[in-house]
Amino acid sequence: MNVEELKEYLKKHKDEIRFQIRKRKYQQAPALRVEIPKERENA
């Protein structure tokens, strides 16, 4: 989801999200975790 899609999603669902947060029922979807390979430095 890009920023523009997020903006539209929040506009459509803001009341429902606020209600769920206030009632402590809101459950965030897990974020996608990506491993970033790093070059190893020789010590």
C-alpha positions as CSV (number, residue, x, y, z in Angstrom):
1,M,0.0,0.0,0.0
2,N,1.4,3.4,-0.9
3,V,0.8,6.7,0.8
4,E,-2.1,7.7,-1.5
5,E,-3.8,4.4,-1.0
6,L,-3.3,4.7,2.8
7,K,-4.8,8.2,2.7
8,E,-7.9,7.0,0.9
9,Y,-8.2,4.0,3.3
10,L,-8.0,6.2,6.4
11,K,-10.6,8.5,5.0
12,K,-13.0,5.6,4.4
13,H,-12.4,3.8,7.7
14,K,-11.4,6.5,10.2
15,D,-14.6,6.3,12.3
16,E,-14.3,2.5,12.6
17,I,-10.6,2.6,13.5
18,R,-11.2,5.3,16.1
19,F,-14.0,3.3,17.7
20,Q,-11.9,0.1,17.8
21,I,-9.0,2.0,19.4
22,R,-11.2,3.5,22.0
23,K,-12.7,0.1,22.8
24,R,-9.2,-1.4,22.8
25,K,-10.3,-3.8,20.0
26,Y,-8.0,-2.5,17.3
27,Q,-5.5,-5.1,16.1
28,Q,-2.9,-3.8,13.7
29,A,-1.9,-6.1,10.8
30,P,1.6,-7.4,11.0
31,A,4.2,-5.6,8.9
32,L,6.1,-7.4,6.2
33,R,9.6,-8.1,7.4
34,V,12.4,-8.1,4.9
35,E,16.0,-9.2,5.5
36,I,18.5,-6.8,3.9
37,P,21.8,-8.6,3.1
38,K,24.8,-6.6,4.3
39,E,28.4,-6.9,3.1
40,R,30.7,-8.3,5.8
41,E,33.8,-6.3,6.5
42,N,37.0,-8.2,7.0
43,A,38.4,-7.4,10.4
